[in-house]
């Protein structure tokens, strides 16, 4: 479709700009569509976009483009449906009259840096892409006063130089082969030739930045004290107060991220979050920590990466590597982990589920390392199917009791809060209809929510008008009763080939699912019992 001739990226630490130059050739009709429009996003709160040149080369002749005529700028807010407002603007460059064989050549700069990230610089990129690139250059410019560390996955050493008293690191590669990726790889796995450049010499320096950004000036006030007193009614002790406070922040402070400008990384004050009754992960985490501090409970924000998970331990120190914030709480000798952005969590402190982020930076005085976050295993589904065949013609009753425990109960509880029971009942009827075509509901769906133990139990009742199926169309004398452990099979993804180079993603790991079937038949059927175990 497109042949990439040049990708040139430059980062100037002193001038706070990012420069990019791209040139690619349209090699077929499909490439005409994929070549345009060019999109460039930037944050107007602290950045300015400068488009230098846009040219089209046709038969060796340069055709200059009027930048103002072919460029439009919009505020898209592509994550608004996820309750995230980032304030980004996107420039759309739509060049008219593009044909097969044309070369599109453009370069631009984005000038400005988010002040909340501080003066220390860091960058993570790659030295290859999913397409062939004839020439690929990455260049970093910085003053002699700065000390950068760098690392490249495939040990490509940069060319070091000095230009106008500015130091440079430069990787200039020719004929970069495309990386062929495989499907269903974990988010923490990055097969590309990663390049890391950072001015941070240790995680302690990143922690000091986080202390300044997340916690400085975030003192409690009147509203925090009012909430503390209301949650501490009865004065039943720290553990009860902790449980109440976590549930208050999770369920009563709705998630909404206004991440424009400095608030991309800096939380709002606890008082403001309580006034507006909404906030993002860092807002809710700092609020939770401060409310717990009023009761003398040690609690700290923890910066994590929801995609890289535990592999952040292998990266060079940087304040740009995190994308989420949770909380760790210390009481006596107990350690509890909470994600304040989760809702409808119930159960006692020991049975609370948290997403398996694997590792994170605990933001507290003196910390100098990434800490391991233990894996949460409190998640289980247990289904008991009782199929009672009433007659030889195949009419049967089916009763299903399913228990959702831990995370599975939290997830189902959120659905029950936002969806009518009749819609859930309709969904389940269609779900079982994939196995039994002649099925109907006999009793309305019922459920019991045991919030103390965080167990939701569903009760389903159905009639199957004909449970038998023919073993095959040619043999009308042999009939079967089919049943499937559908919940188990739906949670098992099988790779398309057993010859893989990259890790294979196992969804919802770890997951514990148990399905038991009890079949009652009013007449004897000869069969041979058998069993099979599959071990990892």
N, C-alpha and C positions, 0 to 999 in steps of 0.2 A: 504493500500500500504506500508506505513512505520510506525513503532512504535518508537516514539522518547523517548529514555531512559534518556537522559541528555542534557540540554542546560545550560552551565555555561559561564557567561560573567563577565569580570572584567575590571575596568577602574582605571588606576593609574595616578592621577593628577600630581605627581612629576616626574615620569619616562616617562610621555607622551606615555603610551602604552595602547592598547586595546587588551585583551586576550579573546579568545573564544574556548570552548571545546564542541564538539557535538558528540553524539553517538545515532545511530538509527538502528533498525532491519528491514530487508527486510522480509515482511510477505506474499507476493504473487508475481506472475509473473509481474504484473504491477509495483510493487515496484522496480523490477530490473532496469526498464527504468528510473523511477523518482529518484532513489537513486544517480545517477551520470550523468554528472560530477559535482564535487564540484567546485563552482566558488567563488573566493575571489578578491575583487577590492581594490586598494590602489592608492595613488597619489605619484609617485616617486619623485616629486619635494621636498617633505618634509617627506615622510614616507618610511619605510622599512618593507617588509613582511618577517616574520620568521615562517616557518612551522616546528613545533616541532616533531610531531609524526603522522603517519598514519598507522592504524592497521585494520585488518579484523579478527573478531573472528568467527570461524566455529567449531561447536560442542565443545565449551569451550576452543579451542586452538587458541592462538594469532598468526596471520600470518603478520609479519612486511612487510612493503612496502618500496621500494626504492623511496624516495621522488623525487630525480632528474630525474628518468626515467619516472615517471607517471605524472610529472607536466610540463606544458607549460605556458608561459606568453605572452600575446598579448596586443596590444593597440587597443581596439575595437572602441571607439568613437561612442557609440550607439546613441548619440544625434546630430550627424553631419548633418543629414537631416533637423534638426531644427536650423541649423547655430550655434551650441554650441560645442566648442572644450574644453574638460575639462582635457585632459592629463592623464586620469586614465589608469592604467594597470590592467589587469585581469588575475589571475592565474587559469588555468584549471587543475583540478586533476581528472584523469580518471583511476580508479583502474580496472585492468583486472580480469576476472573470478569471478564475483559476482553472488551468487546463493541465492535462497529463504532460509531464516533462518540465513543468515550472519548478523553480527553486524558490521557496519562501525563506526570506532572510530578515530577521528582526533582532533588535537588542533593546534592553531596558534596564533601569536601575530602580531599586526601592531604597529610599534614604530615610533613616530614622531607626531608633531602637526603643523598645519598651523600657521606660525608666525603672520599672519595678524589678527587672532582671539584674540591675546593678551594672557596674562597669566591667566586671569580668566576663569574658566572651567564651562561647563554646559552640560547637557545630558538629552535627552528625549527618553524614550523607553516604553516597555510594560511588564507586568507581566503575560501575557497569549498570546496564539497564536490561529490560526485557527485549530490546531491539538492538540491532547492529548500529554502532556509531563509528564513523570514519575517524573522527578526532574528538577526544573528550579531555577537557582541561578543567582542573580545579585549582584555584589560587587563593591564598590567604595572605593579606598584607597587615602588618602590625609594627608598632614602634619597638625600639630596643628595650624599653622599660618593661615590656610584657614578656612573660615566660610561658610559652605554650608547650603542652605535651600532646603528642599525636600517636595514633596507632591505626594501622590498616590491616584488615583481616588477612589479605594475601601478601603482606609484607612488601608492598610497593613503596620504595623509599622516595621521598620528594626531592626535588631540586631546591636547594637553599640559596638565597641571594639577597642583595640589598639594592633597592631602587629609591633614589632621592632620600637617603637616610631612613628608609622604611624597609624592614625585614620582610622576606617573602618565603612562603612554602608553596611549591608548585608541583602538581602531578599532571603530566602531559602525555596522554596515552593515544596510541594509534590503532585503528582497526579493532575496536573493542567488541568482542563476540557477545551475542545476546545470551542472557541466562534463561535456560528453560526451567520453569518452575513446575512443580507437581501440585495436583489438587489436594485439598483437605489437609493442609499443613497447619500446625499450631501457630497462633499469633506470635508466640515468643520466638519462633524460629525465623531467622532472617538469612536466606541463602546468598544474599548479594555481598559484593566486596565492600564491606562497610569501612568508612573512614571516620575516625573520631579525632576531633581537635578540641582541646580545652585549656583554659587558663587556670582552672581549679586544680590545685595540687593534691587535694585530699577531700574526703567526704566531710571532714570536720569543717572545711571552708564552706561547703555547700550547706551544712547544718547551720553555720553562723548566719548565712544569708537567709535561711528559712526562719530562724528565730527572729530576725529583724523584720521579715516580711509578714509572717503569719501572726506573731504574738505581740510585737511591740505596740503599745498603746491600746491594746484590746482589753481594757479593764471592764469590770462589771459595774453596773450602776443600779438605779432604783428598780427597773423592770426585772433584772436578773435576780435581785433579792426577793421580789414579789413572787416570781416563779419558783425560786428555791423554797420559800416558806410554804407555798401551796403544794409542792411535791413532797415536802417533808412532814406532811400532816401525820400525826400519831407518833412521830419520832421512833420509827421501827428499826432504825439502824442503817448503816451505810449500804448494805446489800440491797435492801428494799428501795432506798433512795436511788441507787444506781439503776435498778430495773425501771423504776418510774420515769427517771430522767431520760434514759435511752428511748423509751417508748414515746415520751413527749416530743423529743426532738425529731424522731423518725416520723411520727404520725401527725403532728400538729404544726410542724414547720415544713410547708410544702417545698418540693424541689423546683427551683427556678434559678438558672445561671445567667446573670448579667455580666458577661466576661469581657466587656470592652475596656480598652486601656489598661490601667494598672490593676483593675479588678480581674484580669486574666489569671493573676497569681496572688493578689492580695485580698484577704477576706474583709468583709465589712465588719464593723464592730458588733459585739453580741447585743448591745442595746438596739442598734438599728435592725438587726435580724429579727429580734423579738417584736419590734414595732411593726415591721412589714409582714412578718409571719411567713417569709420565704427566704431561701438561700440555696447556694450550690454546695458542693461537697466540702469545700474549705470553710464556708460560712457556718455550716451545720456542725462541722467537726470542732471548730474553735468554740462555738457556743456550747457544745456538749462539755468540752474540757473546762470551760469557765464555770458552768453550773455545778460541775462535780467538785471543782476546787473550793467552792463556797461551803461544801460539806467536809472539806479536808481530805478529799479523795484525789490521789495522783492520777492524772490523765494527760496524755500527750497526743498531738496530731502525728499522723504517720503518712509520709508521702510515698505513693506507690505508682506503678505503671500497669494499667489494666490489660495491656497487650503483652509486654515483655515479661511480666510476672517475675519469677525468681532470677531470670537471666540478667537483671539490672546489676547484679553483683559482679558480672564480668565486664561491665562497661566502665569507661573512665568517668571520674566524678564530673557531674554537670547538673545545673539546676533546671535544664530543659528536658531532662529525661522522664520527669514525672507528669502524669495526667490525671491523678485522682488523689483524694485524701480520706483516710479513715482515722480511727482512734484506738489507742491501746490504754487500758486502765489497770492500775496496780492497787490491789487491796490485800493487806497482810501479805501472804505468799502466793496469792492467786493473780493470774494474768488473764485479762479478758480483751478480746478484739471485737470491735463494733464498726459497722458501716452505717453512718447516720443517714445515708441516702436511701437505704432500704426501708420499706414500709410494711406494716401489718405483721411484723415479727412478734411472736409470742413464745411462751415457755420460760423456764428458769434461766439463770445466767449461764449455767454449764451447757445448756442445750441450744444456745443461740448459734445460728449459722452465720458464717462470713465467707465471702468469695475467696477462693484460694489464690491470693495475690503472690504468695511465695516469699516475698522479701520487700522491705521498705525502709525508709529513713525515718527513725523516731526523732521528732523535733524536740530536743531537750538540751539543756546546758551540758556541754562537755562531750556530746556524742560525736564519734569519729568514724562510724562504720554503718554499713547497711546491715540491718538485722533480719534474721529469718522469721517469717510469719508461719506458724504451724498450720498444717492442713486441717480444714474443718470437714469432718466426716458425718455430721449429723444430718443425714438426708436419706429417706427410705420410702418406698412404696410397697405395700403388701396387698395383693388382691386374692380373694377367695371366690371362686366360681362354683356354684352348685347348680348342676343341670339335671333336672328330674324328667326323664322321658315318661310320658303318661300312657302312651299306647303304641302299638306296632306301626301305625301310620305315620309316626314321627312327631306328634304334638308334644311339646315339652315346655316346662317352666324353667326359667333361669333367674337365679338370685345372685347378686354380686355385692360383696362387702369389700370396700377398698379403704385402706388406711394410708393417709399421707402424713409423713412424719418429718419434722425439722424443716429444711428448706422447701421441700415439696408441699408442706402445709402452708408455709408463708406464701408460696407462689399461688396455690389454689385459693387461699384466703383473699388475695388481691383480686382474683377473678370473680369470686363470689361477691365482693364488695362493689364491683363495677359492672356486673352482668346479671340479668334476671335469671332466676332458677329455670324458667321455662326455656330460655335459649340454651342453657347448659344441658337440659334434658333432651332437647332436640339434637344437639351436637352428639351426645352419647348414643342416642338411638341410631343416628347415621353411622357413627363409629362402629357399633356392633353389627350394623347392617352389612358391613363389608364381609363379615363371616357368615351371617345368617340373614338371607334375603327376606324371609317371611317372618319378621320380628315386629312386635308391638309392645308398647309399655302398658303394664297392668296397674301399677301404683305410682303416683307422682314421686319424683325424686326427692329423697330426704337426706339430710346431713346433720352431723353433730360436730361442733367445734369445741374441742377440749383445749382451751387457751392455756391453762396451767401447764399441761404437758406438751403443748404444741402438736396436737394430733387432730386431724380432720378425718372423719369417717363418712364415706358416701354409701348410701343404700339404694340399690337399683333392682327393679322387678320387671321381668319381661315374660312374654309368651312367644314361643317359636312355633309357628303352625306346622312346619315340617323341618325337622332337624336333620333328617337323613339326606345324603347325597350319594349318587352313583359313583362307584370306584372308577369306572370308565364307561363310556357310552356304549361300548360293544357288549359289556357284561351287565345285564339288567338284574341279575340275581344277587349281585354283591353290592351292599350298601354300606355307607360309613357315616359315623358321627365325627365331624371335624371340630377341633378346638385348637386355638393358637395362643401361645404366650406373646400376644401382640405388643404389650408394653415393653417386654424385653427386646424383641426383635427390632422395634422402632428405635431403641437406644443403642443398637449395634450397627455401626457403619463398616462395611467391608471394602477394603481397597480394591480398585479395579485390576490391579496386578500385584503379584507378590515380589516383584523386582522394583524396589523403590530406592531412591537416593536420599530422600528427605523424610523426616519424621511424619507419622500419620496421626491426624487429630482424632482423639476419642472424645466425643461430646459428653458434657456433664460429668466429667470424671472428678472424684469417684461417685458412682451411683450404685445404690443397692436396691434391686427390684426382685420381688418374689411373687410368683403367680402359682396358685394351687387350683386344681380342677377336681371336683367331686362329681362323678357321673352315677346316676341311679337309673337302672334299666329294669322294667317289670318282667323280663323273661331272660333266660340264660343265653349268653353268647360265648362261644369258644374263642379264646385268644391266649397268646403266650406272653406273659409279663416280660418286660425287658427294661433296661435302664442304660443310660449313657452319661458319662461325666466329661465335661470339657474343662481342662485346667489351663491356666495361663503359663 
